[in-house]
Amino acid sequence: MTSKSLSKWSSGNVGFACSHAIKGYGYGMAIACGKDTDVGMMTALSFKERPQTRVERHQTQIVYYMIFVAIFVFILLLFTTGLERGEIVYEVNLSLLVGLTPIYLPFILYWGMKRAKNEMKKKQCHVRNLRSTTTVGLTTVIVTDLVGTMTKQRMRVSEIFVDMGLLSVDDLDRNALGPRFIELIRASVLCNDAVICPGSIGVPKMQKDMYGNILDIALLKFGLSVLPNIDQLRRDHEKVANKQYTSADKVQVTVHRTRDAEGQLKLIMLMKGHCDVVLRRCSTFVIRDEELPLDDQLQDIILTLADGLLEAGRHVRAFAYKELSNEIEFRRFSQVNTNTGLENAEYKFRDYLAVDTFSLRFLGMIATNNPHRSTIPKAVIRCRSAGIKLILVSRRKRKLVKSLAMDVGIISEPWDILKNQTIGTPSTIDIVDMSQFAKEKPHHQQWHIEQLLMAQRDLVCSETSTEQHHWIVDACRRMGAVVSVVGGTLHDTPAMRSGHVGVAKYGCAAMCEASADLILLDRSFATLVSAVHDSRWLFENLKKALAYCLATNTTILLMYFSFFILRIPFQMHIMDALALAFLINLLPAMTIIYEPPEEKLMLQMPKVYDDFLLNSRLLFVSHILVGTIEAAAVFMTYFVFMADKGFMPRTLVGQHITWHDDTLLDIPDSFGQEWNSAAREQLECQMSSLCLMSLITMQCTNLVLTKTGRANLLAHGFQNRGLSLAVVYLICLCIGMCHLDTIVCLRLDGTNELHLGSFLWTICPFVVLLVFLETTRRYFLRLFPDSWLERATMY
């Protein structure tokens, strides 16, 4: 059974999912079953329903829009079929349904997410769930750990304490190293579980050729730079027993067989561990070849120094030495044959540990540093300017977490804190030790977490349990935040699945990686911040693309109402509606996805309460401001062309059904000229071509204007080559409509007798009007920010 003061994870006598009995029989004792176990608890938390993603909300909104369009068209169909008869009525209603349905939207959304995925991959962020490319940009809270994502995860030796002096490795004179220094480094190499793979040559390959604990690797790499031949040293000091480091006793003990200067066999014991634990087992300390008793005053000096190093974010390991020669321990170990396996030696060694591991000689301390990544402080500043709250959750001790948080700028230095208090800026002064709430009931702990989230700008938690990690994420969700959770261990999986976006570090636990939406290939927090920027960039361009496509809806609606209310023979055929949706709207809109951002997106607050692709401002700009001008251009082109053929507007009223009646052989125009059925059909095909030409011209203008929502178009530039090619494509398509048969009338002769000059003369005033109005609107948006104009038209 575990002690009440130790958790199951910290206890050394609990087996997890395995048995330590290799041979024979043994008894097992279950201390928890089912959901009461840590694995059961994590499983129950992991299988809770995940929150809705941003794309799912957009899909729901699109479904509502489609239902509204279907009901609207169905009501119009019932109403119009009750007043009119003929197949043309059904065709006009069907073309309205096709024209108003955003059949291009799934293609644009998928293309945008694929493009965002490729951009994130270039920045070392692999996307496993395509929907997360849009959700991560809406993030208001990032819950992450400190070690790994904000540190380099490559430890290096920074300070060495020996001979009552603290030496900095950067200022170390390698040519003036004393015997006590060499003895300490030799102990750090021997009492070490890091392994050098066979065939490694030289120091440059050490990072690739070593494996083991990162702290042991750091000690071994430093030993390589000091000692001439480590392989020979390890061969001369055969390891006969090894008690590995555990979080319960916080020490590692090894016993080595070697020979003294006279060639006599001897055994030495080396100990490595936390400073306070090692000091309790030591009785002497050598200072400049003089062995002194390790009294309480000397221990207090060493412990004070160790605490100072811990406050500075160092990992401190103390080392001790004991020679077993000419003692009873030597006789016990010397009976072990050189060919005896390690298992028997370890068994005897464990018996020995139960007898005595005290009266050692203190050698010194080695401090290692896990430096933060150089990009992290800038990433933290970007998060704060973007309105993203940072919550750092760690299972590490308070001192280490505080030091790392201060290094990356999440916790201010003491003098910065005083300055912020003077100017009234809120700042996080200290971290929260979550172990102080561990004994309280779950709902009490959740209440404490909610109060901490509301009280502090950023939150830094140390010694956080798996349940508390999950409760932090769950509390953020309940308070309306969009949470991205970064994890790297099995214990982080429930919290990752509880967040809107789960982010895993590359090379983490398999279950953790399987639960992730994004994987940080370089394991850096700054990569996640870059992904947030790319996601925001995607969302802004998606809205621009949608605003471009929806502008033609006004023309389709007015053509429909003019057919039934004004009763003029002016309609859009189904094939024309499909050509409009795919050739004129979809293909150019996909190039808007590649438009560079016009504003600094990480200086804007998250648009949590305005997370709609189809918002009122976008509909107002696309349907009213732009759509009405495009519709006016199409109607003007229609009436001018029909007047040129002899049909004045007054003559066209009331001809919507008779125009398509094949039984009426002749219909007179305003000048008395009669038009038979074939001539009317040919004229209608020419009109279809002119209608598409008008929409192409106006949409080409709208495409260029949609590049920016507020910025000056000339200042923004034309770096998007795809959009420039789309403009050329639309111009060529418009010119080709004059010389090619329209889609509806491919089998008719003479449908290409259109005059481009007269068309341009008619359409140019509307192009100029659209450019003038949209440029003026953007000018006043820049001149008067946060005005009523921005609230009404800035989508």
N, C-alpha and C positions, 0 to 999 in steps of 0.2 A: 504493500500500500504506500501511496505517496503521502508525504507530510503535508499538513494543512498550509504550511508556509510556502510550499512549492507547487507550481502548476504541474500538470501531467507532462507538458512539453519540457519542463526544466528538470524533471526527475530522472535519475540515472537507472532506476530499477523497474522501468515500465517498458514493455515491448509493444511496438506498433506494427500490426499487420504481419508479424513474423515471430519466429521463435529463436531464442539464442541457444537452445539445447541442440547441439549437433548430433550427439550420440546418446543412446540409452533412453531412459525414461525421465520424465519430469512432471511437476505439478504446476498448473497455471491458475492464476487468480484473476477474475474479471472485476474491475473496479467501476465499470460503466457498461451499459448495453444500449443499443439502438440509438435513439435521438439524444441520449445523454452523453454519448461519446463525442469527441471533437470531430471525427469524420462524419458521424451522423448529423451533428449540428450543421456542419458545412454543406452537407448534401441537402438538408432541408432548406437552408437559405439559398442554395444555388438553384433550386428548382422552382423558385417563386416566379411569377409572371413578370417578364421584362416590360419596362415602360415603352410607350408608343414612340416610334422614331419620327423624325421630321418628314421623311418621305411618305410614311403611312398617313400622317396628318394631311399632307398635300394630296394623296390619293383619295382620301375621304372628301376633301374639298372638291376635287374634280368630279367625283361621283355625284355629289350634291348638285354641281353645276350641270352635269349631263342629265340628271333627273329633271331639273328645272327646264332645260331646253326641250327634252322629250315631251314633258307635259304641256309646255307652251306651244310647241308645234302641233301636238295632238288637238289642243283646243282650237287653234287656228284652222286645222284641217276640218274639224267638225263644223266650224262656223262658215268657212268658205265653200265647202261642198253643199251646205244648205242653201247658199245663195247662187252658186254657179254650177254648171255641169260641164263635163268634158274631161278628157284624159290630161289636158294641159294643167288642170287644177292640181291633180295628184303629182305631176312632175314638178310644178313650182313648189309645192309643199315639201316634197322630198329633197329638192335642191336646197331649200332653206335649212332642213335638218342636217344635210351634209355640210353646208357652209358654216353653220354655227357650231358644229361638233369639233372640238379641238383634237382632231385625230393626229395632229402633228406633235402634240404635247408629250406623249410617251417617248417618242424618238428623241426629242430635244432633252428631256430629263435624263434618259439613259446616256445619251452622248455626253452631256455635261458631267455626269457622275464618272463616266469612263475617263474623261479628260482630267477631272480632278484626281482620280486614282493614279493616273500616269504622272501628274505633277507631284503628288505626294511621294510616289516611289522614287522620283529623282532626288527627293530630300530625305531618303532613308526611312520612309514610312510606308510599310506594306499594308494594303487594304484587304482585309478578308471579307468584310461585309460591305457591299457597294452602297447600301443605304446610309452607312455611317459617314460618307463623304459630305453629306449635307447636314447631318445632325451635329457633327463636331463643331461646326462654325457657330452654332447657337449656344455653345457652352457658356454658362455663367459661373460654374464652380469646377475646379480641377482638384481632385483628391489624388495625391501621389505620395510616394515615399521619398526619402532623402538620399539614401544610399543606392547607387546604381544609376538612377535617372539624372541626378544632379551631381554625382561624383564620377570620376573617371574609372572607378572600380579597378584601379591599378595602384596598389599601395607602394610606397617607397619609404626607406628608412630616412628619418629626418633628424633625430637627435639620439645621442648615446650618452648614458650616465655611467661613468666608471671612474674609480679613484676619487670619489666625491666631487667630480666635475662634470658639468653638462656640456657636451661637445656637439656642435652643429656639423652635420655631414657636409654641408656646402663649404664650410671653412676648414675642413679636415686636412691636416698635413699627412699624407699617406706614408711619408718617409720617416716620420717621428712617432711611430705607434709603439706604446709600451707593452710589456708582457701581459698586464692585466686586460688591456684592450684586446689583444690577440686571443687571450683565453675566453673572453666574453663572446667574441665573434665565432670562435671554434665551438662553443657551447650552442650558439644559435643555429649553427649548421648541423650539428649532430642531433640535437633535440628538435627534430624537424621532420615533418611528414611529406614535404615536397619532394618530388622525384624528377630527376633529369632523364629524359628519354634517351635510349642508346643512339649513338651516332651524332649527337649534338656537338658542335664545335664552336667555341668562341662565345663571347658574351652577346653579340648582336642577335643571336637566335634564341636567347634564353626565354623570351616571352612565348615563343612558339613551342619550345622543346620542354617546358616545365608544365607540370600539372599538380594540382593539390590546392590547399587553402591559400587564398590570395595573400594572407599575412605571412604564411610560411614561405611562399614564393618570394615575397619582398625580402625576407631575411636571407634566403639562399642567394638571391641575386646580389645583395650587398656583400655576402660572404665571398662570392666569386671575385668581386672587385678588390678584396683585401687579401684573401688567402691564395697561395699560388696554385694548389692542386687539391680541389675538394674531393674528387673521386678517390685519390690515394688516402686522404684523411679518413673518409668513410670506410675504406677497406681496412685501415689500420685500427679503427675503432668499431669492431663488429657489434652490431646491435643485437643483443640477446633477449631483450624484453622491451616492451613499449606499452605504456598505459596512455591511451590517447586522451586528448583534451575533451572535456564535457562541460556543459554549462552548469552542472550540479557542483562539481568540486573545483572547476576553473583552473586546473593544472594539467600539465602533461609531464610524465616521468619516463625516462628511458634509462636503460642499463647497457653499458658497452663493455666488451671485453677487449683489452689492449695490453701492451707491454710497457714497462717502465724503461728508463735509460739503461738499466743493467740487463734488460731482456727478460725480466721476471713477469709472469702473468699477473694481471690485476684487473679488477672491475671498478668502474666509476659509474656513479649515478648523477644524472643531470635532470634538473627540474625547470620547467618554463610555465609561467602562468601570470595571473593577476598579482599586482605588487603586494597587496595586503595579505593574500593567501601565501605567497612565497615567503614573505618576511616572517610570518608566524612559524615557519618551519626552519628558519635559519638561526644560528647562534653566533656566527662570526662574520666579519667583513674585512677583506684585505684592502688596505690603502697604501699604495706605493711599497709593496712587498712586506708590509707590516700587518699581521693579522690581529685585528682588534675585536673585542667582544661587541656584539650588536645590542647595545643597551636601548632603553626606551627613548632616550633623547635622539640617538642616531636614527632610530626607526621613525620618529616623528618628522625628522628632517626629510627623510626619503619619501615618506607618505605625502608630505606637503608638496614636494616636488612632483610626485606622480599625479596628485590632484590638479596641480597647475597645468600639467601636460594634457590631462583629460579635459580640462576646461578649454584648452586650445584646440580640441578636436583630434587629439592624437590617440592612437591605439598603443597602449603601454604594456610591454611584457617584461617581467623580471626573470632573472636566471640565477640558479643556484647549483652548487657542485658538492659532491661527497665521494670520497674514495673509500671503497669497500675492502681494500687489501688488509690482511692480517686481522680480520674480524670474523665473527661467526657467519656473517652474510657471505663473505668470500668463500668459506668452506661449503656453504650450501650451493652457491652458484658454480663453484669450480667442479662440483660433481657432475654438472651437466656436460655431457660429451659434446665435442665440437660438431658431431654429426646429428645431435639431437634436434628434433624439429622445434620450431618456434612456439608451437602450442604448449608443449611441456614447460618450456622456459617461461612463457607468460604465466602458466599456472603457478609455478614456483614463485615467480615475481609477485603475483597478486597476494600469495601468502605472506611474502616479505612485506608488502605494503601495509598489510594489516598489523604488522608488528611495529615498524618504525620507519617514518619518513622525515624525521626531524634531525636537528644538529647538523644542518647543511651550512656551507659557506656561501654567503651572498656574493654574486659576481657583478651585478649591475643591472641596468635597465636599457632597453632599446625601444624607442618610440617610432612608430610608423604613421604616415599621413596618407589619407585617401583624398587627394585634392579635388576640389570641385572643377567642373568643366568651365572653360573660359567663356562659353556662350550663355551660361545660366543667369548671371546677373542681368544681362540685357533682356533675356527672355522673361524674367520676373517683372522688369519694368514694362515690357510690352503687355503682359497680362493685366497689370494694374491699370494701364492706360486704356485697355480694351474693356474694362469693367468686369474682369474675371477674378473671382475670389479664389485664393489659394489655400488649400487645406493639406498640410503635410502630416502624414500618419506614419509612425515608425514603431517598431518593436524594440528599438535600442534604448539605452539609458538616457536620462535627461541631459547630462552634461554633454555627451557627444552630439545629441540632436540639436542642442542649443548652439554649439559651436558651428556646426555645419549650416544651420539656418542663418547665423550671423554672417558667415562667409559668402553666401549667395545673396544676401541683402533682404531676406524675408523678415528677419529680426534686426532692428537697427542697433548700432553701437550705442553705448551709454551716452556719449556726447550728442549723438544724433537724436536720441530720445528726448534729452533736455531741450534741444533746439525745436523739435516738433511740438513739444508741450508749450513752448514759449509762443509759437506762431499759431497754435490751436489745431495742428494737424494730428489726427488720430493715428496711433501706431501700436503694433503689438510689442509689448514690453517683455513678456516672458512666455514660456511654453507651458503646456498643460500636461501634467503627469496623470495619465488615465488610470494608472494603477490605484490611485486614491479612491476611485469610484467603483472598483472591481467587486467589493463586498456588498454593494447596494443592490436592490432589486432592479430588474431590467427596466421597468417603467421609470424608476428614479434616475437611472443612468441616462435614459433617453431625454428626460427633462433637463438634466445638466448639459447634455450635448446641445440641445436647442438653445439654451441660454448662452452658451459659449459662442454659438454661430451668430447669434444676434448681437453679442456684445463686442466682438473683435472683428477687425477688418480682415485679417488673415489668421488662420488657426494652425498652430504647430502642436502636435500631440506626440508624446513619448510613451513607451511601454503600453502600446495599444493592443488589446486582444482582438481576436477575429470577430467576435460579436460586436464589440465597440466600433470596429472598422465598418461593419455593415450598418450599424445604427447611424453612424455619421452620414453615410451616403443616403440612407433612407430618410433621415431628418431633412437633408437638403432638398430631396424630392418633394417631401410634404410641404415645404415652405415655398415651392414653386420654382426651384432652380433646375436648370438643365446640367446634369453632372457627367463629367468624363472622369473615369477612375483608372489610374495606372497601377498595375500590379505585376508581380514577378514570382510569387510563390503560391503554393496551394492554398494558403490561408487567405490570400487576396481574392480568390475566385468568387465567393459569395458577394463581396462588395462590387466586383466588376460586373457581375450579372445584374446587380441591383441598379447600377447606373445606366444612363441613357447610352453612353459609349464606353465600352470596355477596351482598355489599351494595355497590351502586354509588352514586356521587354523581350527582345530576341534571345533565345536560348533559355527561357524560363521553363517552369514546370509544364508538362504536356497538357494537363487539364486546364491550367491557367491560359495557355496559348490557344487552346480549343475554344475557350469562352470569350476570346477577345475579338473585337471588331477591327482594331488597328494593331499593328505590331511595329514597334520602334526598332528598326534594324541596328541603329547605332546606340540604342538604349539611352538616348538623351532626351531630357525634358524639353529642350529647345526645339527638337523635331516636332513634338506635339504642338507647340505654339505655332510653328510654321504651318502645320496641318490646319489649325484653326483659321489662319489667314487665308489659306487656299480655299477652304470651305466657304468662308464669307465671300470671297471673290466669285466662287461658283454661283452662290445664291443671287448676288447682284446681277450677274450676267444672265441668269435664268429669267429674272424679272424683265430685263431689257428685251430678251428674245421673245418673251410672251407678249410684252407690250407691242412689239413689232408685228407679231402674227395677228393679234386681236383687232388691229386697226381696220382690217377689211370687213369686219362684222357689220359695221354701220352701213356700208354700201350694200351688203347682201340684204339687210333688213329693209332699207329704204326702197330697194328694187322690188322686194316682195310687197310692201305696202302700196307702192305706186301701181303695181299690177292689179291689186284688188280694190284699192280706194280710188285712185285716179283712172284706173282701167286703161292703162296704156300698155301696148305690147312690148314690154321691157322686162326681161327675165334673165336669170343666170341658169344655164343648163347644168345638169349633174356633172358631166365631164369637165365643164369649165370650173365648177366648184372643186373638183378633185385636183385639177391642174393648179388652181389657185392655192390649195392647201399644201401640195407637195412641191411643186416647181417654183412657186413665187414666195410662199411663206416658209416652208420647212428648210429648204436648202440654204437660203441666205441666213435664216435665223441660227442655224448651227454654227455659222462663223462668228456670231456674236459671243459665243461661249469662250472664244479665244481673245476677246478684247481685254487689254490690260486694265487694271483698276485705275479709276480716275481720282480717287481719294485715298487717304491713308486709312485703310479699313480697321487697323488695330488701334485707332484713336476714337473709334465709335463704340457706343454701348451696345450690348447684345439686344437684338430686336425680338425679345421673348414674346411680348404682347402684340407684336405686329408680324408674326410668323405666318404670312399668307402669300402664296404666289398670286392669287387673285384677290387683291385688296381694292377698296373703293377708289383710291387715288389712281391706281393703274388702270382700272376700268374707265375712269373719267377722262384721263389723258388719251387713252387709245381709242375710245368710242366717241367722245365729244370733241376734244380739241383737235385730234388728228383725223379721226374717222369721218367727221362731217366735212372736212376740207377734201378728203379723198372722194367722198360720195358726191360732193358738188362738182368736182372735176369730171367724174364719170357721167353724171347727168348732163353736164354742159356739153361734153363730147357727143353724147347720144343725141341731144336735141339739135346741135349744130349739124351733125351728119345727116339726120333725118330731114332737116329743113333743106339741106343741100340736095337731097334726093326728091324733094317735093312735098314732104309731110311736115306741115307746121304743127306746133304743139297742140293747138286746138283740134286739129284733125285726128290726132292720135288718141284723144280721150274717147273711151268707149270701144276701142278696137281690140281689147285684150283677148276676147274669145273668138271674134270673127276673123282676126288675123291668122289664126291657126286652123280655121275651118276649111278643109279641102273642098267642101261642096260649093263654097263661094269662089267662082272663077275669077272675078274681077272686083278689086276694091279701089275706088278713086282716091287720088291724093288731093292736096290743096289746089292744084292747078288743073284738075280734071283728068289727069293721066291715070289710066287703069293699070292695076298690078295684079297679075294672076298668081296662082299658088306657088309656082316655081320661082317667080321673080321675088315674091315675098320671102320665100325660104332663103334665097340667095342673099337678099338684103339683111335678113336676120343673122345669117352667118357672118356677114361683114360687120354687123353691129357687135356680135360676140367678140370678134377679133379686136375691135376698137375698145370694147369694155375691158378686156384683158390688158391691152396696151396701156390704157389709162391707169389701171391698177398697178401694172408693172412700173410705170414711170413714177407714180406717187409713192409706191413702196420702196423704190430705189432711193428716192429722196429721204423717206422715213428711215431707211436702213442706216444712212450716213448720220442722220440726226440722233438716232438711238444709241450711238456710240457713247454718248455722255448723258448723264442725268442732270448735272449741274455745271460741270466744268465747261470752259470755252473749248469749242471743237478744234480750233486751230492750235491752241496751246496744248491740248491733249495729244495731238499728233495722229499719224496714220501708220502706227507700227504693225497693226493687224493686217497682214498681207492676205489672209483668207477673206476678210471682209472686203478688201479692195478688189479681189478677184470676183467676189459675189456681185459687186457693183458692175463690173465689166460684164459679167454673165447676164445680169438683168438688162443692161443696155443692149447687148447682142440679141437677147430674147425678144425685146421690144421691136428692134429693127427687123428681126426675122419674121415677126407676125405680119409685117406688111407684105412679105414675099412668099409666105407659106400659108397653106390652108389652115383654117382654125380647127381645133380638135373636134368640134361638133360636125363640121361640114367637109370632111376629108374627101368625099366622093363628088363634090360639086365643082363645077368649072366657074372660073371668074370670081372666086371669093377673095383673091389676093389683089384686087384692083383698088388698093387703098393708097392715099397720098400722105406720106410721112410729113411733108412740110405743113400742110393744113392741120394735121393732128398736133404737131408741136406748137403751132401758133395758138391753138385752142387751149392746150394743157399748160403752157409755160406760166401764165398768170397764177395758177393755183400752186405750182411748184414754188414760185417766188413767195406767195402768201404763206405757205407752210413753213418755208425756211425763215421768213421774217418773224412769224408768231412764235415758233419754237425757240429761235435764238433770243428773242426778247424775253420770253419766259425764263430761260436759263440765266440771262443777265440779271433779272430782278431777283432770282433765287440766290445768286451770289451777292447781290447788293444788299438784300434784306433777309439774312438768315433767320430761321425760326419765325417767319411771318406767316400770315394766313395763306399766302400763296404756296409756301412750302407745305403747310399742313393739308392743303387741298390737292396739290399736284405732284409732290415729290414722293414717288413710289419706291 
